[in-house]
Amino acid sequence: MPSARFQPEASLAFSFSDNYPYKRGSLIAYPFDWAEISYQYTDINNALYSDSPLFSGDQTFKDKSFDAKFRLLKERGYFPSIAVGARDLAGTGVFSSEYIVVSKMLNNIDISLGLGWGALAGNELSNPFTKLSSRFETRDFEDDSQGGEFNFNTFFSGKAGLFGGIEIYLPNAHGMRVKVEYDGTDYSEEGFTELNSFTFEEIRKASSDFNVGIVYPFSNSLHLKLGYTKGNTLNFGFSYFANFRKRNAFIPKNDPVTPVQNSEIVKKVTSKEKILLYKATLKYLSERDFFVQKVDSSENTLAVMYSQSKYENYAMAAGRVTSILNDISPEHITNFKLVNTNGGISLHQIEVPRLAYNRLKDNKYTDLLSRVSEVKSVDDESKYEFEPKSIFPAFFWRINPALRSQIGGPSGFFFGDLRLGIHAEMLLKRNFSIVSSSSIGIFDNFDTLKNQPNSVLPHVRTDIVAYLKESRAFAIKNLQANYYMKPRKDLYLKLSGGLLEEMFGGIGFEALYRPFGNNFAIGTELWGVRKRGFNQLFGFQDYNTLTGYINYYYREPNSKVLLAVKGGKFLAKDSGFNIDLSRRFKSGLRMGAFFALTDVSKEEFGEGSFDKGFYFFLPIDTFFSKYSKGEVGFGLRPITRDGAAYLNHSHHLWGVTDQAQSNNILRDWDSFYD
């Protein structure tokens, strides 16, 4: 039963439960300590996948839905915590319900009591909201629904019911607790209750309104659960929880900056001639994974233009460059000027006074250092005396395991494709590169995977199974040439062409205006693309289109929530907009949700009615003790459809220019001395 309890913000959790006839997996995210958003995937074992036994085969019904819960009042003193929530939002309505619940901790007993609607109205009470409006008297769903819609007219409507529970933390039992619930589930409304074209077995009727269970914390993160529900059903499950609010939340780092040996001797050498200082800068920064592009020394300032591909934390990267320059620079250098670049374009400039840096270093007083340092947009880039010779073309590559998957469907629950991924980049100039991502198949179980797209729109995404099956041996995910430009301050351009993503290739451009000291950016992109062959090599199909968008970004300064709006013409030639809301935490965790609406009707869009989903991404170095760039993540949408699909070209300007806005540097300033 629901409670008004929440995990801390920046938490991710996974839970699984087996409570016949339901096997349910849940991904749960906490973007704030007052908000819980979850994605539910439920295997309903008493019903077929569809009303066609031939199509369903031996697959049972799979339900996908979103749940949400929000805290209205935080527990303090005599006041309980109060929360409101909804289940099966924008889903099929099989588990649709809303609730208001209060929770109060008394010594070692956590007590919850709530009022539920829909599938939680089993212990019937009169609906108090009927006194406000007659619309709350009945709970009716639209007959022509494609599923996936927000049925706001049904919220808190129809009959209401009481539910509750107590959770007793056993003394000296390492967090073990016993739970007793007054079950508010209306088993005549939840799931498939009667025999019909879907259902081959009726749900077991409840013989008791009370559930009992026990929770055993195997560790702080992993909890095992065993219960007895409805008076006749044994259930079990587990949950895993992790919090990523703090930096290095998962594995502590053991990757300190390496100081320069014999620093005083090096300083004496570099004081003799500028060229010796320049060469020392190149040598010692290169040894520590910083790529020096230009160096200049005028009067008392040492200026270094550099790029790096190791640190996601730009303040830490700048701090480590400063540490090395401090170790090698002669005494007359009293100021360091650091210019960071990416894609051959300058993005930000940090000026650090050397005396203040050294005085504050031992106690790591980064707040005080920020007062005397300057973080700003880049000044004139032409005034550099020393520019190391670069050898082009330059090649970079890496190999790693890769996995492609298809979850859910009449053919089976999970289909996977284990692969060897090959990522390469050829740098022709500092601002001109060719990037590629390809993979070789090792093992898959795609033989029985069916492909029956029923979309009436151009198949820009629903042919996914054909792409997976016909590219099993070798696949080119993308092969893209990128040319970057910065024609004026805060304005960035990118020209691209090639195999832009798994399903489309073509040419196009992107422009982004990103003022350095502001919280917004605005840009545009335009692409002429053609659909790629199913084997994901160099062939193309007949379908082609011109697609383009206006992109707007705004980061709200208090909540740190990023709003990203993409409006224009999508790949299936439908027009509309995509809205994405996300939040980033100190650890680098990004979690967000999106939805899109276009000018296609819900009938044309098909099952799901409109595009929606959520995602989370973590830096790769979260799981290692060494720093490295890149991220790994997971995105979910209830179903893949063709409407509102946009081009997923790589190296989009919003990501390339991430360090071209002051808030993305200052947010991590406390790590400057790390």
Phi and psi in degrees as a GROMACS rama.xvg file:
@    title "Ramachandran Plot"
@    xaxis  label "Phi"
@    yaxis  label "Psi"
@TYPE xy
-66.2675  155.545  PRO-2
-136.261  174.737  SER-3
-99.0725  27.4996  ALA-4
-95.9577  145.797  ARG-5
-136.384  151.577  PHE-6
-81.9805  163.978  GLN-7
-63.2818  157.097  PRO-8
-61.0874  155.665  GLU-9
70.1109  24.9335  ALA-10
-100.788  146.062  SER-11
-125.406  143.786  LEU-12
-144.589  153.327  ALA-13
-130.298  136.106  PHE-14
-134.137  151.653  SER-15
-135.908  139.059  PHE-16
-140.944  145.756  SER-17
-122.477  101.215  ASP-18
-133.04  90.3961  ASN-19
-48.4962  133.431  TYR-20
-94.165  22.245  PRO-21
-112.381  129.12  TYR-22
-112.276  119.93  LYS-23
-127.375  129.178  ARG-24
-112.137  139.295  GLY-25
-133.071  132.993  SER-26
-104.369  125.879  LEU-27
-125.359  133.03  ILE-28
-127.381  146.378  ALA-29
-124.615  87.0133  TYR-30
-67.7038  -25.7025  PRO-31
-136.54  164.554  PHE-32
-76.422  -1.14271  ASP-33
-113.965  8.41278  TRP-34
-134.82  132.58  ALA-35
-125.921  121.257  GLU-36
-121.148  131.147  ILE-37
-138.321  152.885  SER-38
-113.55  126.167  TYR-39
-110.405  133.505  GLN-40
-123.684  113.286  TYR-41
-118.912  127.576  THR-42
-94.3761  111.962  ASP-43
-95.43  106.034  ILE-44
-84.2866  2.98494  ASN-45
-109.99  13.842  ASN-46
-141.866  149.371  ALA-47
-76.1537  163.716  LEU-48
-60.501  -34.6407  TYR-49
-147.6  -179.643  SER-50
-82.1216  5.56821  ASP-51
-110  106.544  SER-52
-57.9939  -34.3943  PRO-53
-66.224  -42.4797  LEU-54
-71.5853  -38.7833  PHE-55
-70.2846  -33.5597  SER-56
59.8238  -134.159  GLY-57
-98.3955  15.8883  ASP-58
-87.8516  133.068  GLN-59
-88.878  172.278  THR-60
-68.0698  136.561  PHE-61
-116.824  122.456  LYS-62
-111.969  131.796  ASP-63
-119.991  135.516  LYS-64
-158.583  166.563  SER-65
-112.779  142.532  PHE-66
-118.864  153.63  ASP-67
-145.778  145.05  ALA-68
-143.409  137.823  LYS-69
-132.798  135.634  PHE-70
-83.8981  130.377  ARG-71
-95.0876  -32.8242  LEU-72
-143.74  131.62  LEU-73
-86.2386  139.013  LYS-74
-64.5395  130.816  GLU-75
-160.415  135.771  ARG-76
57.6362  -126.033  GLY-77
-85.1513  -5.83077  TYR-78
-90.03  135.42  PHE-79
-81.9004  169.955  PRO-80
-82.1238  138.065  SER-81
-124.719  134.11  ILE-82
-137.916  154.222  ALA-83
-124.49  142.785  VAL-84
-150.688  168.266  GLY-85
-143.397  141.275  ALA-86
-112.244  152.124  ARG-87
56.6121  47.2457  ASP-88
-70.464  133.499  LEU-89
52.1132  37.6493  ALA-90
-116.061  -150.029  GLY-91
-82.3276  -15.3551  THR-92
88.5266  2.39817  GLY-93
-61.4191  -36.9584  VAL-94
-116.92  21.1168  PHE-95
-58.9049  128.532  SER-96
-165.372  157.687  SER-97
-132.011  161.123  GLU-98
-159.225  156.67  TYR-99
-125.259  128.86  ILE-100
-138.096  145.049  VAL-101
-118.133  144.909  VAL-102
-134.429  140.139  SER-103
-142.645  131.985  LYS-104
-93.6813  123.036  MET-105
-121.43  105.005  LEU-106
56.6788  -115.566  ASN-107
-103.204  17.3264  ASN-108
-119.444  124.535  ILE-109
-101.362  118.487  ASP-110
-111.277  132.438  ILE-111
-128.55  142.521  SER-112
-144.584  133.366  LEU-113
-146.937  167.968  GLY-114
-120.023  128.028  LEU-115
-122.143  158.274  GLY-116
-128.152  164.565  TRP-117
69.328  -126.572  GLY-118
-70.507  -6.4622  ALA-119
-105.537  19.0565  LEU-120
-105.186  35.5498  ALA-121
-68.0674  -42.2343  GLY-122
-92.5708  85.1215  ASN-123
-64.6067  135.218  GLU-124
-132.469  164.335  LEU-125
-70.6901  142.727  SER-126
-78.4182  115.317  ASN-127
-65.8082  -21.9517  PRO-128
-74.6666  -13.2356  PHE-129
-65.4831  -19.9603  THR-130
-73.0251  -19.1792  LYS-131
-89.2549  -38.0929  LEU-132
-159.395  147.595  SER-133
-71.6793  -17.3487  SER-134
-64.4858  -20.8099  ARG-135
-81.2783  -1.47484  PHE-136
-75.0306  -34.3316  GLU-137
-124.747  155.13  THR-138
-121.625  93.3549  ARG-139
-117.901  133.908  ASP-140
-99.6124  153.378  PHE-141
-68.6507  136.089  GLU-142
-72.9948  -28.152  ASP-143
-96.7839  18.0306  ASP-144
-69.1298  141.686  SER-145
-91.5919  5.68484  GLN-146
78.0327  161.824  GLY-147
81.1654  5.39225  GLY-148
-96.0598  154.386  GLU-149
-85.8533  108.414  PHE-150
-90.9211  72.8085  ASN-151
-61.4973  -28.766  PHE-152
-68.6039  -16.385  ASN-153
-94.9284  -11.0127  THR-154
-60.9798  131.208  PHE-155
57.3308  28.7348  PHE-156
-111.875  166.353  SER-157
78.5281  -161.808  GLY-158
-72.1443  155.364  LYS-159
-115.577  162.934  ALA-160
-148.144  158.355  GLY-161
-98.4172  140.812  LEU-162
-143.875  163.961  PHE-163
-171.751  177.994  GLY-164
-174.769  158.9  GLY-165
-128.021  144.438  ILE-166
-127.053  116.347  GLU-167
-105.374  118.399  ILE-168
-83.6675  114.131  TYR-169
-73.2817  132.124  LEU-170
-63.5562  141.334  PRO-171
55.4986  32.8376  ASN-172
-120.932  20.9126  ALA-173
55.5816  39.7911  HIS-174
90.3685  -0.280142  GLY-175
-64.8228  142.558  MET-176
-142.137  153.019  ARG-177
-110.875  138.253  VAL-178
-121.509  137.843  LYS-179
-129.322  127.614  VAL-180
-122.745  143.264  GLU-181
-95.1284  104.492  TYR-182
-73.3532  120.704  ASP-183
-98.4482  7.81723  GLY-184
-69.0949  131.932  THR-185
-91.9885  96.1534  ASP-186
-72.8446  -6.62383  TYR-187
-84.7164  -11.7663  SER-188
-111.99  -29.3059  GLU-189
-79.4996  134.539  GLU-190
70.6402  -155.18  GLY-191
-103.237  106.69  PHE-192
-97.4206  -20.4474  THR-193
-122.265  153.461  GLU-194
-67.513  128.72  LEU-195
-155.749  -161.551  ASN-196
-65.0885  -24.5441  SER-197
-87.3359  -49.3539  PHE-198
-87.1002  129.697  THR-199
-111.151  -1.06589  PHE-200
-153.818  132.901  GLU-201
-72.5855  150.802  GLU-202
-71.1372  138.632  ILE-203
-62.2396  127.148  ARG-204
-73.4618  148.845  LYS-205
-73.5204  137.043  ALA-206
-107.113  0.893349  SER-207
-154.463  148.373  SER-208
-90.2039  3.80816  ASP-209
-116.921  138.87  PHE-210
-115.645  147.983  ASN-211
-131.013  151.747  VAL-212
-164.129  171.523  GLY-213
-137.142  142.517  ILE-214
-120.273  123.839  VAL-215
-114.382  116.301  TYR-216
-79.0548  100.385  PRO-217
-63.9726  -32.4682  PHE-218
-153.546  -178.409  SER-219
-62.7928  -25.2996  ASN-220
-101.679  -33.6359  SER-221
-105.266  121.661  LEU-222
-120.27  133.762  HIS-223
-102.995  142.37  LEU-224
-131.728  140.011  LYS-225
-140.023  132.973  LEU-226
-148.431  170.136  GLY-227
-132.954  112.683  TYR-228
-115.021  155.856  THR-229
62.2175  5.28777  LYS-230
77.7485  5.67047  GLY-231
-153.991  5.71944  ASN-232
-131.147  122.46  THR-233
-85.9864  134.356  LEU-234
-133.896  154.431  ASN-235
-142.815  164.249  PHE-236
-176.972  -177.208  GLY-237
-152.708  162.832  PHE-238
-140.908  146.805  SER-239
-128.108  132.641  TYR-240
-130.152  142.478  PHE-241
-146.593  143.085  ALA-242
-112.18  133.942  ASN-243
-123.37  34.4703  PHE-244
-73.6346  -40.1592  ARG-245
-92.1094  158.322  LYS-246
-66.4331  142.63  ARG-247
54.7125  45.6213  ASN-248
-71.1494  -26.2222  ALA-249
-97.6275  -55.8128  PHE-250
-127.988  123.948  ILE-251
-61.3847  146.575  PRO-252
-85.8016  141.228  LYS-253
-128.068  64.4054  ASN-254
-144.488  61.3394  ASP-255
-72.1078  161.175  PRO-256
-67.222  137.562  VAL-257
-87.7859  115.583  THR-258
-68.2796  156.616  PRO-259
-77.1071  125.654  VAL-260
-71.0683  144.994  GLN-261
54.5789  47.0465  ASN-262
-56.6474  -41.3357  SER-263
-65.8977  -36.8788  GLU-264
-66.4847  -42.0236  ILE-265
-60.5011  -41.4038  VAL-266
-61.6837  -39.2264  LYS-267
-63.4029  -39.5727  LYS-268
-67.6  -46.0331  VAL-269
-70.4001  -16.2498  THR-270
-77.2463  -13.4036  SER-271
-77.6089  -45.1872  LYS-272
-143.795  148.686  GLU-273
-61.1691  -39.5931  LYS-274
-61.6834  -31.6235  ILE-275
-70.4698  -36.5091  LEU-276
-66.2081  -41.0945  LEU-277
-63.5758  -44.3259  TYR-278
-68.3239  -35.6608  LYS-279
-65.6919  -40.3731  ALA-280
-59.0757  -47.2061  THR-281
-61.4852  -45.5819  LEU-282
-65.2361  -53.4252  LYS-283
-75.8167  -29.9976  TYR-284
-74.9411  -39.6614  LEU-285
-61.6396  -38.4309  SER-286
-64.2353  -17.8283  GLU-287
-113.434  26.0871  ARG-288
69.8457  28.5383  ASP-289
-112.228  132.269  PHE-290
-102.378  106.929  PHE-291
-77.9591  128.731  VAL-292
-107.192  -37.0593  GLN-293
-150.655  150.997  LYS-294
-140.128  143.604  VAL-295
-148.973  145.248  ASP-296
-131.723  115.404  SER-297
-133.09  124.256  SER-298
55.0536  -111.245  GLU-299
-109.354  13.5435  ASN-300
-115.628  132.663  THR-301
-105.822  116.686  LEU-302
-107.268  132.171  ALA-303
-132.384  126.237  VAL-304
-101.971  126.384  MET-305
-144.372  163.92  TYR-306
-131.91  163.169  SER-307
-157.198  152.228  GLN-308
-130.321  27.1152  SER-309
-109.507  -36.6623  LYS-310
-109.02  127.324  TYR-311
-75.7545  -22.6569  GLU-312
-91.7766  105.855  ASN-313
-70.997  -34.1049  TYR-314
-66.2663  -40.7102  ALA-315
-63.714  -42.69  MET-316
-59.7618  -45.6522  ALA-317
-64.1067  -38.1533  ALA-318
-63.344  -37.6617  GLY-319
-73.9128  -35.0032  ARG-320
-63.2847  -43.3083  VAL-321
-60.3358  -41.2719  THR-322
-60.1923  -43.1224  SER-323
-68.5606  -44.1493  ILE-324
-62.3483  -36.2631  LEU-325
-64.8964  -32.3606  ASN-326
-74.8706  -24.3005  ASP-327
-114.122  -13.1053  ILE-328
-83.1768  140.233  SER-329
-65.1523  164.938  PRO-330
-64.7908  -26.1625  GLU-331
-72.2802  -12.4982  HIS-332
-79.4578  114.884  ILE-333
-115.221  -0.956646  THR-334
-146.683  136.722  ASN-335
-111.41  133.328  PHE-336
-120.118  116.053  LYS-337
-113.102  123.836  LEU-338
-115.468  119.965  VAL-339
-98.2693  138.161  ASN-340
-127.803  159.492  THR-341
-152.267  135.926  ASN-342
63.2058  23.5724  GLY-343
78.4827  8.39309  GLY-344
-119.344  139.784  ILE-345
-76.8969  139.545  SER-346
-122.406  -38.5759  LEU-347
-154.867  163.51  HIS-348
-132.923  131.925  GLN-349
-122.956  127.137  ILE-350
-112.101  124.245  GLU-351
-122.674  120.852  VAL-352
-72.6297  128.079  PRO-353
-64.5332  -40.9548  ARG-354
-62.0063  -46.7404  LEU-355
-64.5599  -40.0137  ALA-356
-56.1286  -46.7298  TYR-357
-71.7273  -38.087  ASN-358
-65.9844  -33.7833  ARG-359
-96.2775  -5.32924  LEU-360
-65.8162  -46.8291  LYS-361
-60.6815  -37.666  ASP-362
-96.8502  1.93205  ASN-363
52.4594  49.5408  LYS-364
-82.4478  74.9894  TYR-365
-69.3503  -31.2899  THR-366
-62.0083  -42.8088  ASP-367
-68.3355  -37.4368  LEU-368
-63.351  -36.7163  LEU-369
-64.2082  -26.2666  SER-370
-70.9799  -29.1857  ARG-371
-105.573  -7.84488  VAL-372
-94.1279  165.337  SER-373
-131.101  124.458  GLU-374
-112.973  118.804  VAL-375
-154.031  176.429  LYS-376
-68.5985  161.783  SER-377
-77.8917  135.381  VAL-378
-75.9363  -165.474  ASP-379
-55.9813  124.676  ASP-380
-90.1757  -6.77334  GLU-381
-82.854  -16.6498  SER-382
-89.0084  69.8932  LYS-383
-131.331  129.824  TYR-384
-82.9492  -32.1389  GLU-385
-120.592  125.596  PHE-386
-132.52  104.949  GLU-387
-56.4708  142.745  PRO-388
-70.4478  128.791  LYS-389
-103.671  140.09  SER-390
-101.05  115.62  ILE-391
-117.768  146.795  PHE-392
-76.7613  151.183  PRO-393
-113.704  140.617  ALA-394
-115.382  139.601  PHE-395
-135.318  141.693  PHE-396
-156.902  160.113  TRP-397
-153.827  156.982  ARG-398
-124.323  136.243  ILE-399
-152.761  159.198  ASN-400
-67.8868  150.934  PRO-401
-139.827  154.644  ALA-402
-138.049  127.046  LEU-403
-109.233  144.527  ARG-404
-146.428  159.513  SER-405
-137.337  117.712  GLN-406
-110.492  130.181  ILE-407
83.7531  150.915  GLY-408
136.979  168.04  GLY-409
-68.3896  -19.6158  PRO-410
-80.9977  -23.9808  SER-411
161.241  166.89  GLY-412
-74.2095  -44.8222  PHE-413
-135.176  129.692  PHE-414
-123.621  129.057  PHE-415
-129.752  158.343  GLY-416
-139.893  99.9399  ASP-417
-81.4223  129.616  LEU-418
-138.409  165.059  ARG-419
-105.078  112.932  LEU-420
-88.9882  138.884  GLY-421
-124.774  117.642  ILE-422
-117.118  129.308  HIS-423
-139.677  154.085  ALA-424
-142.794  132.52  GLU-425
-113.835  118.388  MET-426
-95.318  112.321  LEU-427
-89.4635  -35.6177  LEU-428
-144.45  171.597  LYS-429
-60.6931  -30.0093  ARG-430
-111.209  15.8656  ASN-431
-137.325  118.207  PHE-432
-143.981  159.866  SER-433
-121.301  121.388  ILE-434
-113.812  147.265  VAL-435
-144.358  151.243  SER-436
-139.954  119.929  SER-437
-137.083  172.237  SER-438
-155.441  152.496  SER-439
-114.469  130.508  ILE-440
-72.1609  138.192  GLY-441
-110.918  -52.329  ILE-442
-153.33  140.562  PHE-443
-151.434  165.727  ASP-444
-123.256  41.9447  ASN-445
-82.9419  -4.11862  PHE-446
-56.1394  -39.7659  ASP-447
-98.2594  7.67977  THR-448
-72.5158  125.716  LEU-449
-92.6266  152.369  LYS-450
-130.356  101.438  ASN-451
-133.488  64.059  GLN-452
-64.7481  134.272  PRO-453
-115.991  21.2358  ASN-454
-74.2303  138.583  SER-455
-88.507  -8.80757  VAL-456
-85.5453  163.516  LEU-457
-54.0447  137.364  PRO-458
-80.345  76.6982  HIS-459
-88.0453  -16.04  VAL-460
-137.036  -27.4922  ARG-461
-75.8722  -5.04316  THR-462
-86.4053  21.4954  ASP-463
-56.078  -38.6102  ILE-464
-65.2909  -40.1831  VAL-465
-61.8111  -41.1102  ALA-466
-63.6708  -42.5656  TYR-467
-64.3261  -45.0469  LEU-468
-74.0151  -35.9806  LYS-469
-89.553  -1.06926  GLU-470
-119.508  26.9072  SER-471
-66.7137  -37.5733  ARG-472
-71.6591  -52.8923  ALA-473
-151.354  136.549  PHE-474
-138.943  140.052  ALA-475
-103.534  109.182  ILE-476
-70.109  -46.7732  LYS-477
-156.913  151.384  ASN-478
-145.031  97.0683  LEU-479
-130.229  129.583  GLN-480
-93.266  134.155  ALA-481
-128.02  131.314  ASN-482
-124.513  118.089  TYR-483
-103.357  146.045  TYR-484
-142.391  152.901  MET-485
-131.316  85.3864  LYS-486
-68.2121  -25.6711  PRO-487
-156.404  171.936  ARG-488
-57.0333  130.505  LYS-489
70.9969  4.5201  ASP-490
-114.576  127.925  LEU-491
-126.744  141.65  TYR-492
-128.977  150.08  LEU-493
-141.272  128.918  LYS-494
-107.709  132.33  LEU-495
-138.97  153.339  SER-496
-161.347  153.944  GLY-497
131.161  -154.224  GLY-498
-83.9277  98.4221  LEU-499
-80.557  -25.7348  LEU-500
-161.778  -174.354  GLU-501
-62.0043  -32.5357  GLU-502
-114.944  -9.43517  MET-503
-141.281  147.124  PHE-504
-132.433  161.079  GLY-505
161.628  -157.13  GLY-506
-134.365  158.883  ILE-507
177.837  -174.776  GLY-508
-142.136  161.124  PHE-509
-138.565  140.288  GLU-510
-129.138  144.187  ALA-511
-143.952  125.774  LEU-512
-101.489  116.15  TYR-513
-132.064  88.529  ARG-514
-60.8877  130.904  PRO-515
-60.5868  -43.6196  PHE-516
-95.6934  14.1944  GLY-517
-113.845  173.55  ASN-518
-103.37  13.2407  ASN-519
-131.7  165.113  PHE-520
-152.46  152.763  ALA-521
-141.343  141.46  ILE-522
-154.856  -178.888  GLY-523
-146.592  158.97  THR-524
-150.421  149.619  GLU-525
-144.21  132.299  LEU-526
-138.38  134.944  TRP-527
-103.207  116.34  GLY-528
-132.106  157.482  VAL-529
-131.65  145.182  ARG-530
-69.7119  133.312  LYS-531
-80.2417  161.548  ARG-532
-67.3884  154.098  GLY-533
-63.8499  -25.0124  PHE-534
-79.2604  -1.60449  ASN-535
54.9574  41.0043  GLN-536
-108.906  -123.815  LEU-537
-108.197  2.09686  PHE-538
-83.7625  159.174  GLY-539
-130.386  158.358  PHE-540
-102.249  -176.368  GLN-541
-75.8691  -27.684  ASP-542
-71.6665  129.917  TYR-543
-141.896  158.23  ASN-544
-159.441  162.85  THR-545
-107.092  121.698  LEU-546
-127.731  143.197  THR-547
-163.394  160.141  GLY-548
-146.06  157.68  TYR-549
-101.447  129.306  ILE-550
-113.475  132.214  ASN-551
-130.416  135.506  TYR-552
-128.287  138.47  TYR-553
-146.361  126.208  TYR-554
-104.391  116.606  ARG-555
-70.7736  122.663  GLU-556
-67.4274  -27.9558  PRO-557
-83.3638  -51.4829  ASN-558
-82.4377  -16.1822  SER-559
63.8045  21.7105  LYS-560
-80.5826  131.485  VAL-561
-98.9998  123.31  LEU-562
-100.085  124.663  LEU-563
-124.007  121.52  ALA-564
-117.101  128.186  VAL-565
-121.426  116.369  LYS-566
-127.233  137.329  GLY-567
158.932  -149.413  GLY-568
-102.264  125.548  LYS-569
-93.4889  -179.962  PHE-570
-64.5596  -32.8067  LEU-571
-86.5496  15.7189  ALA-572
69.304  16.4238  LYS-573
-90.1773  153.515  ASP-574
-119.054  143.155  SER-575
169.987  -146.914  GLY-576
-147.234  155.496  PHE-577
-121.51  129.429  ASN-578
-115.449  127.297  ILE-579
-125.786  129.142  ASP-580
-119.531  127.239  LEU-581
-144.435  165.913  SER-582
-143.002  140.476  ARG-583
-113.704  143.789  ARG-584
-116.653  171.186  PHE-585
-54.708  -35.342  LYS-586
-69.7717  -13.8993  SER-587
97.7286  -6.59977  GLY-588
-59.8923  130.449  LEU-589
-117.889  128.584  ARG-590
-131.582  143.203  MET-591
-161.204  173.507  GLY-592
-140.809  156.704  ALA-593
-145.668  159.897  PHE-594
-150.428  158.209  PHE-595
-139.429  142.198  ALA-596
-130.968  132.986  LEU-597
-132.152  -176.147  THR-598
-83.322  9.98382  ASP-599
-86.0127  145.384  VAL-600
-73.0149  164.843  SER-601
-65.1483  -27.5547  LYS-602
-70.3965  -40.6579  GLU-603
-68.3094  -38.6393  GLU-604
-63.5075  -40.4477  PHE-605
94.5342  -162.704  GLY-606
-52.0035  131.4  GLU-607
104.601  -23.8281  GLY-608
69.7997  -38.7354  SER-609
-159.024  159.441  PHE-610
-78.1348  139.327  ASP-611
-163.865  161.544  LYS-612
171.827  -177.312  GLY-613
-144.515  168.144  PHE-614
-156.136  163.175  TYR-615
-148.523  146.613  PHE-616
-134.04  138.986  PHE-617
-122.622  143.514  LEU-618
-59.1715  141.041  PRO-619
-58.4668  -36.0268  ILE-620
-72.1728  -2.16788  ASP-621
-56.3876  -32.0949  THR-622
-101.136  10.071  PHE-623
-135.943  163.819  PHE-624
-89.3402  -6.33793  SER-625
-109.627  151.427  LYS-626
-78.4605  143.003  TYR-627
-159.686  155.173  SER-628
-91.7996  159.767  LYS-629
112.488  163.627  GLY-630
-144.649  158.768  GLU-631
-128.606  143.543  VAL-632
-158.219  -172.743  GLY-633
-147.053  130.042  PHE-634
-124.422  144.308  GLY-635
-135.415  135.076  LEU-636
-132.242  144.665  ARG-637
-55.4862  -36.1219  PRO-638
-156.812  147.733  ILE-639
-88.4881  120.023  THR-640
-128.237  174.095  ARG-641
-91.1971  -22.82  ASP-642
-69.5151  145.474  GLY-643
63.0718  24.1655  ALA-644
-85.7706  128.36  ALA-645
-115.94  164.065  TYR-646
-72.3689  128.13  LEU-647
-99.5423  60.1453  ASN-648
-70.3566  151.354  HIS-649
-86.0427  162.069  SER-650
56.7673  48.2841  HIS-651
-67.8967  151.974  HIS-652
-64.2708  -30.1938  LEU-653
-59.9553  -37.8591  TRP-654
-79.6322  -41.5382  GLY-655
-61.4753  -36.2005  VAL-656
-99.9272  24.6297  THR-657
-55.4337  -37.8613  ASP-658
-86.9652  14.6501  GLN-659
-98.337  22.5451  ALA-660
-138.781  133.679  GLN-661
-60.8186  -35.1509  SER-662
-65.053  -25.5645  ASN-663
-76.6856  -13.0583  ASN-664
-97.3561  -46.6312  ILE-665
-69.5371  -24.2276  LEU-666
-61.4138  -25.5169  ARG-667
-114.855  20.6125  ASP-668
-61.2387  -27.3986  TRP-669
-65.5832  -7.48761  ASP-670
-103.87  12.5145  SER-671
-59.6333  -34.2995  PHE-672
-93.0462  1.49979  TYR-673
